[in-house]
Amino acid sequence: MIWFGTFAGEARAAGRPPLLLRSCKIEAPDLAPVFPKPPAVSLKAADAQAADDDDEEDDTEEEDEEDRPPSGFVSPGLGSCIAISGTVNAGLQRDEYRANASARATGLVPQNATSFPLSTTFRIESGQSLANGQYLAAAFEFSFDTNSEGGNDITIGEASVTLGAFSAGLASSRFDFWAGDEFAFIARIPSRTVALIGYERPLTDTISLSLSAEDVAADQRIPQASAGRRVPDGVARLVYEGDELTLHGAVALREVPRIGAASLSGRAAIIGATWEGDLLDKSFTLSGQIAGAVNAAPYIGSQLDRRTALPFLSGDQTSRGWSGVVSLGWEWTDEWSSNAYISRYMLTLPRVGDATGQVRIDRLAANVIWKPAKGLRLGLEGSVAWQRIDITGLALAAGLSGRQSSAQLFIERVF
């Protein structure tokens, strides 16, 4: 009888249908503000709150796909939500260079060229509510990009863990604001990744505070100091997020050790803003930022500017600079949109006994984007960059001074 009961139990288990993966969304619960609003006690206030909730629901239904929380599946046996996403961007690009006779005499001015850039990004995210009520999230992102030699560059964009208000791992710097993701020229360049330990908490319903210790050594494209060990950079950030306006302000402090001399003290500050509104029944987004730095060159400019300027710096070199950018995005229809931006990057390099070096980059870019289907973008983009790089003793710097004009057709698929 015992063996018969066991056999019957196994038969019933075998007859059960397999469990299907359940869908889910990775969306961390909002942390309670340090200074919450007093509870609404009047009927009028309650009605106003209900109206606001209805508006938020309508906005949620109309928000862009990239703003929605990632959708995934519940991992069997673990109970965590896992989401996998990615982006493939391919294009046809033409670059042309103009320089004066002295620059061309160096033989280092790049030749006009046509290329076929291809970049692929994969992202894996997970989220789970723990028994103590806290939310545990993790993210891992990497990309493959074709380089000028025809090979592939592999870049880790993020490898982080977040528990409640605390985060640790590799991620984008909390200092940065304007990313230029609407422009293919910039979006193909991996963001500035740092190793960080951070804390972020809302102070009110609209204002949040972030404190982080960051190490720029995680980004191999940034020159490092050759002397001794250094403490991580300290970054503090305040963000205001309203219905139409977002304000971002941050400061950073860093130490730059030097051989045979006292360490340099570096500092940087940034203020940025984004305004979303409607004009003539069309939606627009106006965004901009201005940043300044002393002995902290990695904290100013876009990734495109930093990729051009930072290779000319040593890790312990003194520098002063600032950068600014203004961009405008316009939604003509549900399928057609356009974007434009203008920027300036200025970096001076004082040297004892030598003339002060200078790196100046002015950029102007615009594009037109067509979105015929969900997750699919096709676009035409053009940009012009005026570069003036004047550093004593560097022929390569002289060879890169001039004007670069670029145009490209691109197609992007998000999955």
C-alpha positions, 0 to 999 in steps of 0.5 A, a space after each residue: 500500500 505504501 508503494 502504491 500511494 507513492 506511485 499515485 502521488 508521482 502520477 498526479 505530479 506528472 499530470 500537472 501542467 507546467 508552470 508558465 512564466 508570469 510577466 512583470 515590470 521592474 519598478 522600484 517602489 517610491 521611497 518616503 520623502 524625508 519631509 512629506 507633505 501634510 495630509 490633505 484634510 479638506 474635501 477640496 484638497 482631496 478632489 484636487 489630488 484625485 484630479 492630479 491622479 487622473 492626469 498622471 494616469 493619462 500621462 502614463 498612457 501617453 508616455 514614450 516607450 523608453 520611459 516605461 518600466 522594463 517588462 520581464 518575467 518572474 524567475 521560477 523558484 527565485 521570485 525576482 523579475 528579470 527583464 532583457 532588452 537591447 538596441 541595435 544601431 546601424 548607419 552609413 556615415 560620411 566624414 569630411 575634414 578641412 584644415 589650414 596649410 600648417 595643420 595639413 603639413 603635419 600629415 596627421 589630418 584625417 582623410 575624408 572617409 565613408 564608414 558603416 558604424 554598427 553598435 549593439 547594446 544588451 541590458 539585463 535587469 532584475 528586481 525583487 521585494 525582500 521580506 523586510 520590505 526593501 527592494 533589491 535591484 541589479 543591472 548589467 549592460 554591455 555594448 559592442 561597437 565597430 572601431 576604425 580598424 574594423 574590429 569590435 570594442 566591448 564596453 561595460 556600461 553598467 554593473 550595479 546593485 541597488 538596495 533601497 536608497 543605496 547603490 554600488 558598482 559600475 554606473 553612469 556618474 551622478 554628476 552628469 545631466 545632458 546625455 544627448 541620447 537623441 543624437 546618433 553621433 553621441 548615443 553610440 559613444 558609451 557614457 562615462 562609467 565610474 565605480 561608485 557607492 551612492 545614496 539617493 533619497 527624496 527630500 520632498 515629493 519633487 526634490 531628491 538628494 544624491 551623495 556618492 563616492 566615485 572613481 573615474 579610473 573605471 573608464 579607461 578612456 580617461 587619463 589617470 594620475 601616475 603617482 600614488 593612490 588617491 581617494 574617490 571623488 565626492 559628488 553631491 547632487 540635488 534634482 527637482 522634478 516638476 510636471 514640466 520642469 526638471 532642474 539638476 545641480 551637482 558639485 564634485 571634489 577630487 584629489 589628483 596625486 603628483 610625483 614629487 609635488 603636493 596633490 592637486 585639488 580638483 573641483 567641478 560644478 554643473 547646473 542643468 534644466 529641461 523644460 517640456 511643454 506644448 506650442 501650437 499643439 506640438 510637444 517640445 523639449 528644451 534642455 541645456 546645461 553649463 559646467 565648470 571645472 578646475 583640475 577636473 577635466 573629466 567632469 565637463 563636456 559631452 562624451 564626444 568632447 571628452 573623447 577628443 580632448 582628454 587623450 592630450 592630457 596627462 593624469 596629473 596635469 593642471 587644467 581649467 575649463 567649462 562647457 555649455 550646451 542647449 538642445 531643442 526637440 520637437 514632436 511634429 506628429 506621432 511618427 516624425 520628430 526633429 532635434 538640434 543642439 549647439 555646444 561649446 567646450 573650452 579647456 586651458 592647460 597652464 604649464 610652467 615655462 610654456 605657453 598655455 595650451 588650449 582645447 576649444 570645440 564648437 559643435 552644431 548638430 540636427 536630425 530628423 527622425 521617423 518612427 514608423 513602428 514601435 521600437 523602430 527609428 530611422 533618421 538623417 543626421 548632420 553635424 559640424 565641429 570646429 576644433 582648435 587644439 593648440 598645445 606646445 610640442 604636440 603635432 597630433 594636436 595641430 593635425 586635429 585642428 580644423 573643421 569636421 563635417 559629418 552626415 549619416 543615415 541610421 536605423 535603430 531597433 529597440 527590443 
